[in-house]
Amino acid sequence: MTSKPQTKNPLAGPAIEGDVVPVIDFGGQTAQLITRRIRDAGVYSVLVAPTITPAELRKLAPKGIVLSGGPSSVYEPGAPTIDPAIFDMGIPILGICYGMQLAAHLLGAKVDPGQHREFGRATVGITDRTDLFALLPEKMTVWMSHGDQVFDGEKAHFETLASTPTCPFAAVRSRTGNRRFYGVQFHPEVTHTPHGSEILQNFLLNICGCRNTWRMTEFAKAAADRVQKQVGSSHVVCGLSGGVDSSVAAALIHKAIGSQLTCVFVDTGLLRKGERELVETTFRDHFRMDLRVVDASRDFLSDLAGVSDPQEKRRRIGHRFIEVFKQASRDIKDAHFLAQGTLYPDVIESGQGHAGQSAGIKLHHNVGGLPEQLGFELVEPLRDLFKDEVRKLGEVLGLPDQIIWRHPFPGPGLAVRVLGEVSEPKLEILRECDEIVLEEIIAANLYRKTSQVFAVLLPVQSVGVMGDGRTYDFCVAVRAVETQDFMSADWVRLPYEVLGAISSRIINEVRGVNRVVYDISSKPPATIEWE
């Protein structure tokens, strides 16, 4: 790696080394995904708010700037905007979806609802392949998600680089003076745009002149330094679930402060079969950390009695988690900090994007519902990372593969996989079904080839026939997805024989289930979890 003095700036989060491309966050659900794709290209990226000034941006010494998508229309009251002087900084700027529309609006073009809204895959024809689309096909598939679009781009002195039959300005370039603006109406950051990474690399490496020198090892060092500075001589309580997120967070924090860390595992009564035993064995033997186990299953199930709304489930679980941690920490000397394995998908789906504009999709116990008087200061060293980045960090920290590659499990546990009201009998049914699903996926050598696989107990019963009798039992849905970032995902085309084995075993081995269905929806428009 080329040696270069570190650039330290509070806007950039950890100390960084090398080139920086900030992303101005207008509240789009894939805003942080853009920064993740930029990092993939070896360039450090950080989200900043639309209120950032040109002077504040200059402190970052950016090589380029990206304007994210967002849920607003540029004409809505209170729609996020930026200082137009940013366009005159002489720095290459790429606007994506809303970012392109806002730039066009500020630079004089007309932005209106299109006659044809575009959601999903579309084919664009490339008319200029000199810079942004260099070495790319003349026609390619992209992912669109917009109702508004740019009209009369000539007013903003735009050149058309790509179009669709219903979107004449699908990609543009500014041709005015010092302005180096590029805009795309589609989303190059999502996996549904196959050549999206190449488009972003063209912008970063060819147009901005960035060097791809940023690595996860740099993040690990900087994050450990931040934990040390934040914690000082105090003690940290870490909520350890046994999943990859909390495990990597614990390993990173332990690397930073050693014996100042105590891990607390809470048995919520909402765990998978054998979960508690696995966590106790793995983390006491492998990590050799101070691990304390709290059985609060009765309290959690009592809180959830009669509750069927998914947001209320998450809120109550979050509240109980905080109470349990506060109680568990009372006998830990100088415990002033609570560590959590919060990832950015948790943050952005809870409506806590930098712009304050993100639509809240669901609450997560580790970012939503925290009381004002928590009694702890939060330590969240993974808050800016996506799942695959966390796994890379785990490898840097030397964690074993069985921890790093473990499929994610939601913080609220099986409470959000038992749709509707939660009860112990339903949880037992789901545990048995979930174990069968995982056993068959592992037996078929598909565990590492899938990103998340699980069973969901649906709140419906249907008629069936078993032997000579009529049954009226539950239906179970099986969900299997593949993804790199968990912000977008596609359903896995599991072999029929695997699906058949799963269905046959569940119906024959689990009392109370007589029907199995397979979820074939992608994210978006669905989410990975059902609640």
N, C-alpha and C positions, 0 to 999 in steps of 0.2 A: 504494500500500500504506500502511496506517495506521502511523504511526511509533510504535514502542514500544521501551523499553529491552530489550536482549537478555537472555535468561535463560540462564545458563551453568551446566551441571550435568553431572558425569561420567556420570551415568546416561543422559543424553539424547544422548550422542555429540557431534555438532558443535554449536557455538553456534546457538541457534534464536531465531526471532522470531515472536511470536504465540502462539496457544493450543496446548496439548499434550494429547494423549490417548494414554497409554501402553497397550500391549497386554501382559498377563501371559501368558507363553509356557509352555504345558503340554506342549509337544513335538509338537503337531499339524503335519502336513506343510504346512498352509496358514496357519500362525501368522504368518509374515512377510507373507503375502499380505493379511492383515487390515490390517497397517500400511500396505501399499501402497495399498489401497482408501481408507483414511482420508486418506492424502496426496493421493490423487486428488481428494478432496473439498476440498482446500485447507487441511487441518489437519495440523500436524506430529505424527507418531506414532513411537514407538520401542518396541522390545521390551525387556521387563524380566523378570527371573527370578521364579518363585513365592516365593522367599525374601524378596522385598522387604517391608519393614515399612511400616506406615502413616506413620511419621515420614519415611522415605525418599521415599515417594510424595508427601507434602506439599511436599517440596523442589522437586518438579517443577511444583507449582501446577497440577495437572491439571484440565481442565474435565470430563473423564469418564475411565472406565477400561473396557477390554474384556478379558474372560477368553477365551482361545483354546480351540480344541478340542485333543484329545490322544488318544494310543493307549491310555491306561490306563482301568481301571474304578475308580470311587471307593473300592471296597472292597478293591482289590489292596494287598498289603503294599508299602510304598514309593511308592504312587501320589502324584503331586505334589499339594500343597495350598497354601493361603494362610492368612494370619492372618485369622480371622473378623472382627476389628475393622475391616477394610477396608470391610465392608458398612455400618458405622455412621459413616463419614466424611461422609455427606451428599452424596456425589458420585455422579452417575448411573453405573451399572455395567451393561454388556451382557455376558451370558454366552452363548457360542456352543458348542453341542454338549457336549463334556466340561465346558466352563466353566459352562454352565447346570446340568449334573448335579451338579458339585461344589458350586455355590452352593446348590442345592436340598438337597443332603445336609447341608451345614454349617448351613443355616437350618431343618432339621427335617423335610424331606420324605423320602419313601422313594424310593430309586433302585434298580432291579433290572433284570435282563435282560428285555427285552420278549418277548412271545409271538411277535411278528413283527418280525424285524430289517429295517431299512430301509436299503438301499444303492442310490443312484441317484435318479432323478427321482421326485418325489411331488407330489401336489396338496394344498395346505392350504386350509382354509376359514377366513377371517378373521372373527372375531366382535366385534372391537373395533378401530375405525379412527380413534381419536381422537389418537394420538400416534405410536407406533412404526410403525403401518401407515397413517398419514394419507395420503389421496388415492390409495391403492392399491386394486386390484380385490378383490372379496370372495372370489374364488378365484384362486390363482396357483400356478405351478410352482416348486418349490424342490428343492435337492439335499440329500438325506439321506445320512448315513454313520454309522450307530450301531447298536449291539446293545442297550445299556442305554437306559433312559428313565426319566423322572420319573413316580412314582405318588403319589397322595394329596397333590397340591400344596397342598391346603387347610392341611395341617400347617405349611407354610412361609408361609402367608398369601399365596398366589399367586392372582391373577386370570388366567383363561385368555383369551388374545388370539387364538389360532389352534389348530387341531387337524386331524388326519387321522383316517380311520376306525380306524387301529391305534395312533395316538399322540395321546391326548387333550390332553396338554400340549405341543403343538408350539411354542407361544410363550406366555410368561407375563409378568406384571408384579407386583411386590411392592406390597402395600397396607398395610405396617406402618410406622408412625412415621416415623423419619428415613431409612429405607431407600428408595433409589431404584433398585431392581434390575429389569432386564429380561432375559429369557432366550429364546433361540430354539434349538430342537433341530436345525434345519437349518443350512446354511452359506450365509449371504448374501454371503460374500466371493468365491465362485467364479462363473465366468461361466455355469455351468449353472443358477444361480438368476437368472432374467432381471431381476427387480425388486430384486436384492440391493443394488445401489448406492443405490437410493432408500431402502431400509430403513436402511442405514448413515447416509445423509444426514439422515434424520428423527431418528435418534439424536443425531448430531453437532450439527446446526444447530438443531433444534427443542427437543430434550430437554436437551442439554448447553449450548446457547447459544454454540457455537463460532463464530468468524469465519473464513471461508475465505480466509486471507491468506498461506499458505505457498506458495512457488514454488521451482522448480528453480534459479533464479538464486541464491537464498539458500543452497541446498546447495552450489553450485559455489564460492561465496566461502568458506563455512565449511570445506569439504573442502580447498581450497587452503591455507587458514590452518593447518589441522591438519597437512598435509604439511610445510609450512615449519617448524612447531614441532617436529615429530617428527624431521626430517632435520637441521636446523641447517646446518652448513657441510659435511657429509659428502656423498659421492657415492652416487647410486642407480643400480642396474642393473635395467632393466625387461625382463621376458620378453615380447617382442613377437611375437605370432602373425600379425598382420594382420587379425584379426577385430575386431568392433566393441568388444568388452570391453577388450582390451589396448590398442587404439588410443585409446579415450576415456581410459583410465587414463594412458597416456603423454602425451596432450595436457594433461590436468589437472595431472599432475606437472610437465610442462615449463612450464606456466603458473606453477606455484608456485616452481620452483627453477632453471629455465632450463638453463644449460650443466652443471649438476651431474648431469644425467641422461644415461646411456648405455643405448641399447636393444640387446638381443641377440636375434637371430632364430635359432632352432635348426631346421635341416633334419633332421627325425627319420626321414625316409624313409617317413613315414606321412601325407604331405600329398596334397592334391588336385593334379590336373594343372595345372602352371604356377604353383603357389602361391608358390614361392620367388621366381621372377622378378617376379611381381606385387608382392610385399612390398618387394623391393629397389628397384624403380622408384618405387612410390608413396611410401614413407616417406622415401627420400633426397631425392626431388624436392619432395614436399609439406611434410613436417615439417621438413626440413633439420636433422635430428637426427644425433647420432653413432650410426649403426647398424652393428653388427658381426654378420656371418653366420657361424655355426658349422655345419659339415656333420658331424653325428654319426649319420648314417643307419645305418652298419654296426653301431655299438654298440647302437642301439635294436633293430634286427632280430635281433641276436645275443641280446639279453636276452629276446626274445619267442619264441625258438626252442623248440618243443615245449610252449608254454603255451596252453591253451584256456580256462581259467577267467577270466571277465571282471574279477573283482576283482583277481586276481593280475596280469593285464595292466596294469591301472591302477596297481597298486602299483609294479611294475617300471618303468613309464614315469615315474611320479612320482620314483622314486629316481634314475633316470638324468638327468631334468631338473635335479635339484638338483646332481648331480655336474658336469653340463655348465656350469651357471651358475657354480659355484664355480671351475671351471677358467677360464672366460671372464673372470671378474672379477679374476683375480690380477694382471693388468697394468693395472687401472683404479685409479688412485690414490684412496685414502680411500673405497673402495667398502664401505660398511657396511650398506647396505640393499638388499633385493630387492623390486621392485615387481611386483605381479600384478593382473590384471583380474578377480579373484575376485568373483562375484556371489552374492547370497543363495541362489538356487536351488542353487548349488554347495555352499554351506555347509550348508543344511538337509538336502539329500539325502545328505550325507556324515555325517549324524547329529550335527551340532555345533550344535544349537539351544540357546538360552539356558537352557532347563530341563534340558538333558542327558537328555531323554527321547525324542528323535526316533529313529525307526527308521532305521538306516543302509540306504539304498537302493543307493547305489553310491559308490565312491571317485572323487575328482577329483584330477588330478595337482597342482593348485594349492592344495588344502586337505588332502589325505590323504597319509600316508606320509612326512612331513617328519622327518628325523632330529633328535634332540635337540640335537646340536651342529651346527646349520645353518651357522653362521659369518656369517649375515645376520640382520638384523631385518626382518620383513616390513612392507611398505607396501601396503595394500589399500584404496585410497580409494573403491572401488565396492562394498565388501562388504555394504552395507545396501540395495543397489538391485536392482531387477528389470530385465529386458532393455529394456522400453519406457521405463523411467526413464533408463537409460543412453543410449538414443537421444535423449531430450529433453536430457540433459546434453551430448551431443555437439553438438546444435544450438546450445546456449548457448555452447559453446566454439568454434563456427564451423567444425566439420569438414565436409568435402564429403559430399554425399548418398551417393555410391558407397561410402563407408566406413560411414556411419551406418546405412544400410539393408541392409548386407550380411548375409546369413543366417548364423546362428551355426554354428560348426564345433567339435566337441568337442576338448578339450585333448589327449586320447590319439589324436586323429586317426582315420585309417581303421582303426586297430587294433581299435576297438570297432564297426566296421561290416563287418569281416571276421569273421563269427561262427566261433568255434573257433580253431584254430591259424592264426597269421599267417605268410604267406610272400610273397616278392617276386612270384611269378607271380599269386597271388590279388590282391595289391595292384594290379597292372597291369590285371587284369580289372576291378576295381572302379573304378579311376580312369577308365577309358574309359566305363563305364556311367554313372558319376556326372556326367561331362561332358555326355553325351547328355541325361540328365534335366534338367540346368540349362539347356542350350541350348533344349530344347523348351518349358520353363516360361517362359523369357525371350521366346522367339518368340511365345508365346501371350499375352504381356503379363500374366502371372500372378505374376511375381516379387515385386512389391510387395504383391500381394494375398494372398500366402502368407507364413507366418512361418518355416518351415523345410522344405526339400525335399531329399531325398537318396536314394541307392541303398544297399542292404545286400546283401552276398554271403552267401547262406545255406550252411550246412554240409551240404547235401544235393545229390545228383545225381539226375537223372531221365532216363528214356528219351525220345528225340525222334526225329524223322525230318527229315533235310535232304537234298534231292535224292532220290536213290534209296538213301541209306544211313541206317543206324541211328546215333544219337548217344547219348551218356551224359554229359551236361554239367551245369553248375551252374544253380541257380535264383537269380534276383535279385529282391529285394523293393524296391518303391518306396514311400517314406514321404513324405507331405505333410501338414503340420498348420497350423492357424491358432490363434493365441493372443495374448493381450496380455501375459501375465506369465510364461509357461513353467512355471507350477506346475500349471495345468490347460490342456488343449488338446483340440481336436476335429480329426478328420481332414477334409481338404479334399475336397469333391465335385468333383474335376477332370473336365472334359468328356471324354466317351468318345473323341473324336477326338484329344485330347492324349495320353490314356493309350495309345491305339492307336499313335500315332506313336512314343511312347517305347518301347513293346514291340517294334514292328517294327524300329526302328533298332538297339536293343540286340541282338536276336537275329540280325539280318543283319550288323551291323558289328563285334560283339565276339566273337571266337573263345573258345569255352569256356562259352557261355551258350546254353541252348535253351528257357528258360522264364522268364517275368516275372509276378510277382504284385503286388497292390496291398494295402497295409496299411490296414484300415478300423477300427482300434481307437483309442479316445480315451484321454486321460490325465486323471484316473485311469479305469480300473484299470491300463492300460499306462503305460509311460514313453515319452518321445519317441524316445530312442535305444533300440536293441534290447539293448545291453549297457551 
